[in-house]
Every structure is written in C-alpha cells, then in structure tokens.
C-alpha cells in the first residue's frame, strides 16, 4: 500500500473516516442511556463496598486473587 496525502495509515480516505465517525456517533447516542445505567450501577456497587480493586500481573493480565 502506498500512502498518499488523501489516505491515512490504513489506506482510508478522509470521506471514509468521516462516514465511520458518523456511524460511531449514532451508535454511541443510541446507547447513552444504557451507559448511564451501567455507570450508575457501578457507582452503587463501589459506594456500598461491593466492588473490589482489580489486580494485574506484570504482563497486564487480570489476577483474580493476588494472595493465592
């Protein structure tokens, strides 16, 4: 693939990228209420002590119980 001023690193034109962005915005606006509900649920879990900290291994994997 040859990059030109009309394409990005993946060969996408500005028009294609713009159309893709419009699609993502539509998807996001359609799911905003679901995202708010999920955030509210997560906040409630945190405030009531039901959420626990996440622990990660050196390679980035989640460690379920770091004391084991």
Helices and strands as residue ranges (DSSP letters): H 14-30, H 32-47, E 55-56, E 62-63
